[in-house]
């Protein structure tokens, strides 16, 4: 079961952690019983200390079937994460919060991210994103074709993966192809496959992306970049659920669910003659839209913390994203959306000194790369940053 069980006794941050996990739409098991098998059991170190034996918490986790244990030591001096039992027991030193709002608390956000890291949930803290996740989950339970529109870098593929994970096809392949990244003369063969000798260089048959996704979900990313001639062939796949590989004489049936995405105004593309109207309405059975990062500001700290964990070297401790750094991030309008934020957090990991990321480490524009640190000779600043 992909749920988290939290023992709330002697755990001050329990309610805030539950709140953050609920924003990600992670299921919570309030009363875990023997065999309920939550993915993660979370307890405070204070609760663990008052149990009858040092192994009592581990024994309890085994009894309920928890795959992983997270023990939280509250009011610590700094954020620190240690692992035992091959990663199945994680201990987190949680520092004192600088804000009453858990959505802007770097320590709590890091804890929620560590707890939910293996559950496949979307990173979310904004109310609008939560509603989008709920809708994607509902759509996933059906088999309708979905069209996701939104700015570049706003999480369209992540949303498509959520739809797949919520569907009956979750155990089958999820195959993504970026229609803008493949040369036009190769796209048909890559999509539909080919027989041996179908063209120069085709020394062996290839079943293609569509058949590779058979039984699962096919993501056609940036479909507005697909050539008009190929759009007609894709329309037939959608209508008849068959493909004809290049060089083949027979149609091959396929069972796929299609999710298409674009960052363009599709009505304008149709009016300009760059996209087939009949194909658009075949794809646009259920439309979803992702928002620019600036329109969902509460997602910014949560995403930043996830990127810190993703890019922090494995042999280093996770740095704490301070409340002041969160404010700095939320004041930027993020025209490059999540991809821009990821770049900034990678820079912050390079620029930080010690175990915290502060506003001085947030280098959004290149002109701020050589920010001065107080009370240190200029000749030593670069050396300190590198060290």
N, C-alpha and C positions, 0 to 999 in steps of 0.2 A: 504494500500500500504506500503510495507516494504522499504520506502525511507526516506532520511533525507533532510529536507529543512534548508538551512543556510542563514540567513540575513547577507549579507556581509558589509552593511554600518556600519562604525565606529567599525569595527571588524578586527583588525590587523592580528589575527591568522586564519582568515576564510580560506584563500587559503591553508595554511598548514594543517588545519583540513580536508578540502576537499581532499587533496592529500593522507592523511593517510586513510580516509574512502574509497577512490578509490582503494588503495592497498588491502583493504579487500573485494573489489568488492561489496561494499554497494552502492545501487542506490542513486543518488542525485537528488533532485527536485529543479531546479534552479529558477523556477517561480511558486511557489505554488499558486493555485487559490482556490476559494470557492469550497469545496467538493473534493479537490484533495487527502485529507486524508494521508499526510505523517505520518510516525510513530513518528518522532521527529522533532521539530522545535528548531533551535539553533540561539541564538542572543547574542550580547554583552550586558553587563550591561550599557555601554555608550549609545547604541541605545535605550534600554528600558527607560533610564532616560529622554530622550528628547521627548518621546511620550506624548500625551495630558493628559493621566491619568495613575495612577499606574496599572490599570487593562487592559490597552489598549493592551498589548502584549498577555495576557490571552484571551482577546476577539478575537484577530486576530487568535490565535491558534484554538479557537473553530470554527471560521468562515471557516477555511481551513480544519478542521477535524483532527488536529494533536493530537495524543494520549498522547504526553509528550513534555514538554518544558525544554530546557537546557539554562540557562543564564550564560554567562561567564564574570567574572570580571578579566580583564587583568592586568598584571604588579603587581600582588599581592605579598605579602611577603612570603607566603607559600601556598602549595596546600591544599585546604579545600573544602569539599563537604557537602552541606546541602540540605535537602529535605522539601518540603511543599506540600500541597494538596494531601496527601496520596501518595507521591512519583511521582506525575505527573508533579511537578515543581521542577527541580533540579538546584541549584546554585553552580557554580564551581569557586573558586578563583584560577586563573592560574598564577603561578609565572613566572618571567622573565626567558627566555631560556638561557642555557649555550652553545648552539650550533646552527648553522644555518641550520643543517640537521634535519628536523622533525622526521625522522626515529630513531634518537638517542636522542630525547628530551623527558625525562620522563614525564614532565607535559603535553605536547601535546599528547603523547601516552596514558596517563591516561584519558585525555578528550575524545579522539577518542574511547577508550574502554568503557567509560561510555555511550557515545552516541550510540554506536553499540551493547551494551550488550544484548539487548532484541531482536535483529534482526536475530539471528541464523547464523550470518556470521562466517566463519573461521577466526581465528586470523592470520593475515598475514601482512608483510611489505616488504618481499623480492620479487624481480621481478619474480624469478623462481617459487615461491609459487603462485603468482598471475596467472601465466600461467597454473599451475596445476589446480587451482580453475576454470579457464575458460574452460579447457578441461573437468573437472568433470561435470560442468554445461551442456556442450554440450552432453556428454554421458548420463546424467540424463534424457534428453528429449526423448531418445529412450528407449527401453526395453531390451537391450542386457545384457547378463551376463558379469560381470566385474571381473577381477583378479587384485588385488592391491598387489604389492610386495615392500618391503622396510624394513629397519632395525627396530628392536624392539623400541617402543617408538617414532616413527617418524610421528605418526598421521594417521595411516591407517584407523582406525575406524572413526575418524573425517571426513576423505575424503569420506568414505562410507555414512556417514550421509548427507554430502553435495550432493552426487549423489541422494540419496532418496529425499531430500528436493527439488531438481530441477526436479523431475519426476512427472508424472501424478499420482503416488501412494503416494504423499506427505501427503495426509490426512489419509492414511491407516497405519497399524502398521509397525514400524521398529523394527525387532527382531534380537538380536545379540546372538550368542553362541560361546564360546571359546572352540574349539575342544581339546585343550591341558589341559583344566581344569576339564574335566569330565571323570570319570573312564570308561575304555573301555567297561565293561560289562553293563554300564548304558546308553551309548551314543545312541544306536539304539532306545531304548524306549523313551529317551528324545527327539530325533529328530523326529521320526515317530509316536510316541504315542503308546498306548496299550489299549487293552480291559480289562475289569474286569476279574481277574483270569488268565491273560496271563502268569503270573509267580508268584512265592511266594512273597507275600506282595502287589500284585496289587489288592487292595481291592476296587478300583474304576477306571473307565476308565479315560484316559488322552489323549487329542488330539495331544499333542506333539508340538514341536517348529515349525515344517514346517507348520502345519495347523494353528498355532497361527499367522503366518505371512501372511495368505491367503489375497490376495488383495494388499499386501505391499511388503516390502523388507526383505529378510533374509540375514544376514551377517554371514558367516562361517569364523570366525577368526582363524588364524593359522591352516588352513585346512591341511597343510602338516603333522600335528600330527594325522590325522584321520587313524584308522586301515584299512588295505587293504580290509578286508571283508566288511566293511561298505562302502568303496569307491564304490564298485560295486552297492550297493543299492542306493547310492546317484546318480550314473550315470543314473539309471533308472528313478529317479525322474526328472532329468534334461531332459531326452529324452522324457518321456511320460507325464510329469506333473501330476503324480499320486503318492500317497503313500499308503502303506499297513501297517496299525498299527499292532503291535505284537498281535497275537491271533485273528486277523480279517480274514474273508474269502473274503472280497470285497475290491477293490481298491477305494480310495477316491480322486477325482480330486482336484488339488490345482492350484491357480493362484498366482505365486510369481515371484519376480525378485531376483536373487541371486548375491550377491557380496562376493567374497572369498578373503582372505588375507593370506600372508605368509611372513616370514622373511628369508626364505631359498632360495637357488638356485634350482629352481624346475627341471631344466634339469638334474642337478646332482642327485636329489632325484629320478627321473625316471630311470636314468642310474644305480643307486644303488638298484633298485627294491623296493623302499619304497613308490612310488606313481605311480598310474596307468596313463599311457600315454594318454589313451583315455579320462579319466576324466579330465586331465589337459587341453586338447585341447577343451573340452566342456566348461570348466570354463574360459579359456583364450581368450574369444571372443574379448574383448577389454581390453588390458593390460594397467595398470597405475602403476607408480612407485613413492613412496615417497622418499625424500632425507634425509640423516642424517642432524642433526641440524648444524653441522660444515660446510655443503655445502650451507647453506642459512643463513648467519650471520645476515642479517638485520631483520630476524624474531625473533632473540633472545631478544632484548629489548621489543618488542611488546608482546611476550609471557610472559616475566617476569612481565610486568605491569599487564597483565590479571591475573596472578597467585597471585600477591599482592592483587588485588581486591577480588579474590576468597577466599583467606585464611585470610584476615585481619578481625579481630573480628568486628561484626556489630556495637558495641558501641565505636569503635575507628575510628579516621580519617585515610584516606588512606595516607600512607607515600609517599613522592616523591622519585622516583628512579633517583638519580643524574646522570649527564653526565659521571662523573668519574666512577660510579658504572656500567653504561652501557659499558664503555670501558673495565672494568675488566671482565665482563661477556662475551664480544665478543672475548676476548683473549684466552678463554678456548676452548678446542676442543670437549667437551661434548660427550664422548663415550656412555653415558647412554641416550643421546638425551633429549626429552622433559621431561621424567620422572625424570632424574637427575636434570634438571633445576628447576622443581617444588620443589624438595627436598631442593635445595639451596635457593630458594626464601622463603620457609617456615622457614628455619634457619635464613634468614636475618630479617624476621619479629620478630623473637625471640630476635636477637642480637641488633637490632637498638636501638638508643637512640634518642628520639624526633620524629620529623616529616619527617625525611629524611633517605633513605637507601644509605649508602656510601660504598666505596670499603672495609672499615674495617668490614662491616657487611656481606660481601660475603665470606662465609665459604665453600669452595669447597671441601677441604680435611680435615679429622678429625684433623690433626696435627695443623691446624690453629684455633682451637676452643678457645684457650685462648690467643688471640691477646691482646697486651697491649694497653691501651688508654693513651695518653700523659697527663702529669701533674696530675696524679691521683695515690694515693698510691695503690699498688697491692691488699691490703686487702679490698679496696672499689670497685674494678673493678667488681667483680662478683655481688656484691649487686646492683651496678648501672645498670648492664645488666638486672638483674632480675626485678628491679623496673621499 
